[in-house]
Amino acid sequence: MNCLNTRHLAITVACLTRKRPIMLQALVESWATLKLPEGASVGFLVVENDEIPHSLEIIGAIRSRFPRLALHHILEPRPGIPVARNRALDYGIDLGSDLLCFVDDDEEVAADWLCELVSMYRMTGAIAIGGPIVPKEPEQLLDAKAARIFSGVKAQAEERNRRVAKRTEADNFRHVTVATNNCLYDLSIVGRGSLRFDESMVWTGGTDAKLSAEIAAAGHRIGWAPSAIVFETQPEARLTGTYIIKTTRDRVAVYIERKLRENRSYHIVIVAILIIRLAVYALLLPASLVSSKAQFKNLHNSGWILAILHTVLGRKSTRYRNVTGY
């Protein structure tokens, strides 16, 4: 897909970072190799969400190696991902950017990633556009258990990408979730008024999914760029059964809480989901003793079951208090 040469666009590409210097360096180096869209000016932003800056040395070294890379750094000392995301939105708006693109600091972008996002924006006019995440195996040799978990993570990502692609082919964009690990926002709409990240959800995660749902509910178009690929590094610390269960639990719990706020009768659906998940878990249990695929599915099922129980007990996720990565 080629970038279309229409009206000029000012674009800010941003990431948030906190105590992941090696991963941040890999991401910014991948920024330096990006093909830039025609008819666009592009700047890059690192928002460091910490009390004091730790990445200035890395930023300075990369600037010296890639002097043409318009790379900026700002510090956001107030804790929380939604706070830092809103800081990036405000930076882009104050700068006069038309578009803001997000990726995570544990990712690397494909060379044509930005062109693919912008091309989809030019063709569809969608207010928010997402793209696929491809898990990247860590460089160190994995033991057999971690390797099986990675295979499950990779298969899950491939299935999600296929599912989203089918929805977009059917023009079913209202059921596509745009997440900030790979996305584009139109700053004429997003970041203004109520369409911002919910800063009351400081540690739970899920504010990007909530914003995506709010954008769709407001009648704006959601888009998907299937060739705008981002590679997400999977550190060994994430390739454990405990980590998969906990992250699934926390992500699903936030989703359920949002659904309950939107519709109190959703508790009937939750009961049905719990029964189904318990039944599937029981059915897969014998196979999970010999099949890594069944084992991974039951890790996922366990996360769903715990999410429902945590919601019933009123427990809140603190998923993003701890940083995994390097």
C-alpha positions in Angstrom: 0.0 0.0 0.0 1.5 3.3 -1.0 1.1 6.6 0.9 -1.3 8.9 -0.9 -0.1 12.5 -1.6 -3.1 14.6 -0.5 -3.2 17.4 2.0 -0.2 18.0 4.2 -0.3 16.3 7.6 1.6 17.2 10.7 2.2 13.9 12.7 3.6 13.2 16.1 4.7 9.7 16.9 4.8 9.0 20.6 5.6 6.4 23.2 5.5 6.4 27.0 8.4 4.9 28.9 9.2 4.0 32.5 12.4 2.1 33.5 12.9 0.2 30.2 16.0 1.8 28.7 17.2 -1.1 26.5 13.7 -1.6 25.0 13.2 2.1 24.5 16.5 2.3 22.6 15.4 -0.5 20.3 12.1 1.3 19.6 13.6 4.7 18.9 16.2 3.1 16.6 13.4 1.5 14.7 11.8 4.9 14.4 15.0 6.1 12.8 14.6 3.6 9.9 10.9 4.4 9.2 9.8 5.3 5.7 8.0 8.7 6.1 4.7 9.3 4.4 4.5 11.7 1.5 2.9 15.0 2.2 3.6 14.8 5.9 6.0 16.3 8.5 6.8 13.9 11.3 8.1 14.4 14.8 8.8 11.9 17.5 8.1 12.1 21.3 9.1 10.2 24.3 7.0 10.8 27.4 8.9 9.6 30.5 6.5 8.7 33.3 8.7 9.0 36.3 9.8 11.3 39.1 13.1 12.0 37.4 14.3 11.5 33.8 16.3 8.3 33.3 16.4 8.1 29.5 18.0 11.5 28.5 21.4 9.8 27.9 19.8 7.3 25.5 17.8 10.0 23.8 21.0 12.2 23.4 23.0 9.3 22.0 20.3 8.5 19.4 20.0 12.1 18.4 23.7 12.2 17.7 23.5 9.0 15.6 20.3 10.1 13.7 20.5 13.9 13.5 17.6 14.0 11.0 15.3 12.3 13.6 13.1 15.1 15.2 13.1 13.5 18.6 11.7 15.2 21.7 11.6 14.1 25.4 9.2 15.4 28.1 8.9 14.3 31.7 5.5 13.5 33.2 6.1 13.0 37.0 2.5 12.4 37.9 2.1 8.6 38.0 -0.1 6.6 35.7 -0.4 5.6 32.1 -3.6 7.5 31.3 -2.0 10.7 32.7 1.1 10.3 30.5 -1.1 9.4 27.5 -3.1 12.6 27.9 0.2 14.5 28.2 1.2 13.2 24.8 -2.2 14.2 23.4 -1.8 17.7 24.8 1.7 17.9 23.4 0.5 17.0 19.9 -2.4 19.4 20.1 -0.2 22.3 21.4 2.3 21.6 18.6 -0.4 21.8 16.0 -0.2 18.1 14.9 -3.1 16.7 12.9 -2.4 13.1 14.0 -0.8 11.4 17.0 0.4 7.8 16.7 1.2 5.7 19.7 3.4 2.6 20.2 4.7 1.0 23.4 8.3 1.2 24.6 8.7 -2.6 24.5 8.0 -2.6 20.7 9.7 -2.0 17.4 8.0 -0.8 14.3 8.2 -2.1 10.8 9.8 0.2 8.2 6.5 0.9 6.5 4.4 1.0 9.7 3.7 4.8 9.7 3.0 4.9 5.9 0.4 2.1 6.3 -1.4 3.9 9.2 -1.4 7.2 7.4 -2.5 5.6 4.1 -5.5 4.0 5.9 -6.3 7.3 7.5 -6.3 9.1 4.1 -8.5 6.4 2.5 -11.1 6.1 5.3 -11.0 9.3 7.4 -11.3 7.1 10.5 -10.7 9.0 13.8 -8.9 6.1 15.4 -7.0 3.4 13.6 -5.3 0.3 15.0 -2.9 -2.3 13.7 -1.6 -5.8 14.4 0.9 -6.7 17.1 3.4 -9.5 16.3 5.1 -11.1 19.4 8.8 -11.1 19.2 10.8 -13.9 20.9 13.5 -12.6 23.3 17.1 -13.0 22.1 18.1 -15.3 25.0 17.4 -19.0 24.6 14.1 -20.0 26.2 13.6 -23.1 28.3 11.0 -25.6 27.1 8.2 -24.2 29.3 8.8 -20.6 28.3 9.0 -21.6 24.6 5.6 -23.3 24.9 4.1 -20.2 26.5 5.6 -18.0 23.7 4.0 -20.3 21.1 0.7 -19.8 22.8 1.1 -16.0 23.0 2.0 -15.9 19.3 -0.9 -18.1 18.3 -3.3 -15.9 20.3 -2.0 -12.8 18.6 -2.4 -14.3 15.2 -5.9 -15.3 16.0 -6.8 -11.9 17.2 -5.3 -10.3 14.1 -7.4 -12.6 11.9 -10.5 -11.9 13.9 -10.1 -8.2 13.6 -9.3 -8.4 9.9 -12.6 -10.3 9.3 -14.6 -7.7 11.3 -13.1 -4.8 9.3 -13.7 -6.7 6.0 -17.4 -6.9 7.1 -17.3 -3.2 7.9 -18.0 -4.1 11.6 -15.7 -1.4 13.0 -17.8 -0.8 16.1 -16.4 -4.0 17.5 -12.8 -3.2 16.8 -10.7 -2.0 19.8 -7.9 0.4 19.1 -5.1 0.1 21.6 -2.2 2.4 22.2 0.4 -0.3 21.5 -0.3 0.4 17.8 -2.6 3.2 16.8 -3.3 6.6 15.1 -5.6 9.3 16.5 -7.1 12.3 14.7 -6.3 15.2 17.0 -9.2 17.3 15.7 -11.4 14.9 17.7 -9.4 12.8 20.1 -7.8 14.7 23.0 -10.5 17.3 23.0 -13.6 17.5 25.2 -14.4 14.2 26.9 -12.6 12.0 24.4 -9.5 11.5 26.5 -7.9 8.8 28.6 -9.7 8.3 31.9 -7.2 9.4 34.6 -9.2 7.8 37.4 -8.0 4.4 36.1 -4.4 5.2 37.1 -3.1 1.6 37.6 -5.7 -0.7 36.1 -5.0 -0.4 32.4 -7.8 -0.5 29.9 -8.1 3.2 29.3 -7.3 2.9 25.6 -10.0 0.3 25.2 -12.4 2.5 27.1 -11.5 5.5 24.8 -11.9 3.3 21.7 -15.4 2.4 22.8 -16.3 6.0 23.6 -15.1 7.1 20.1 -17.3 4.5 18.5 -20.3 5.3 20.7 -19.9 9.0 19.7 -20.5 7.9 16.1 -16.9 8.3 14.9 -15.4 5.7 12.5 -12.8 3.2 13.9 -10.3 1.8 11.4 -7.8 -1.0 11.1 -4.5 -1.1 9.1 -3.7 -4.8 8.7 -0.2 -4.1 7.3 0.8 -1.5 9.9 2.9 -4.0 11.9 4.5 -3.6 15.3 6.7 -6.2 16.9 6.4 -6.6 20.7 9.3 -8.1 22.6 8.3 -10.8 25.1 10.8 -10.8 28.0 11.2 -14.1 29.7 9.5 -12.7 32.8 6.2 -12.6 30.8 6.5 -16.2 29.5 5.1 -17.9 32.6 1.8 -19.3 33.4 1.4 -17.0 36.4 2.0 -13.9 34.2 -0.5 -15.0 31.5 -3.2 -15.7 34.2 -2.6 -12.4 36.0 -2.6 -10.2 32.8 -5.7 -11.9 31.4 -7.4 -11.5 34.8 -6.6 -7.8 35.0 -7.4 -7.0 31.4 -10.8 -8.9 31.5 -11.7 -7.4 35.0 -11.4 -3.9 33.6 -13.5 -4.9 30.6 -16.2 -6.4 32.8 -16.3 -3.3 35.1 -16.7 -1.1 32.0 -19.5 -3.2 30.7 -21.3 -3.2 34.1 -21.1 0.6 34.2 -22.7 0.8 30.7 -25.4 -1.8 31.5 -26.2 -3.1 35.0 -28.0 -6.1 33.5 -24.6 -7.3 32.1 -24.3 -9.3 35.3 -26.5 -11.9 33.6 -24.0 -12.2 30.8 -21.2 -12.5 33.4 -22.8 -15.5 35.0 -23.2 -17.2 31.6 -19.6 -16.5 30.8 -18.4 -17.9 34.1 -20.4 -21.2 33.5 -19.0 -21.5 30.0 -15.4 -20.8 31.1 -15.7 -23.3 33.9 -17.1 -26.0 31.6 -14.4 -25.3 29.0 -11.7 -25.5 31.7 -13.0 -28.9 32.8 -13.2 -30.2 29.3 -9.6 -29.1 28.4 -8.1 -30.2 31.7 -7.2 -33.8 30.6 -5.8 -32.5 27.3 -3.8 -29.8 29.0 -1.7 -32.4 30.7 -0.2 -33.4 27.3 -1.1 -30.5 24.9 0.7 -27.2 25.2 -2.1 -25.6 23.1 -4.8 -26.8 25.5 -2.6 -25.8 28.5 -2.4 -22.2 27.2 -6.1 -22.0 26.6 -6.7 -23.1 30.2 -4.3 -20.4 31.4 -6.5 -17.9 29.5 -9.6 -19.5 30.9 -8.2 -19.3 34.5 -7.6 -15.6 33.9 -11.3 -15.1 32.9 -12.6 -17.0 35.8 -10.4 -15.0 38.3 -11.5 -11.8 36.6 -15.1 -12.5 37.2 -14.4 -13.5 40.9 -12.4 -10.4 41.4 -15.1 -8.2 40.0 -17.7 -9.8 42.3 -15.4 -9.2 45.3 -14.8 -5.6 44.3 -11.1 -6.0 43.8 -9.3 -3.5 41.6 -6.3 -4.2 39.3 -2.9 -2.7 40.0 -1.4 -4.2 36.9 0.7 -1.2 35.9 2.3 -0.6 39.3 5.0 -3.1 38.3 7.2 -2.8 35.2 8.3 -5.9 33.2 11.0 -5.5 30.7 14.5 -4.1 30.5 
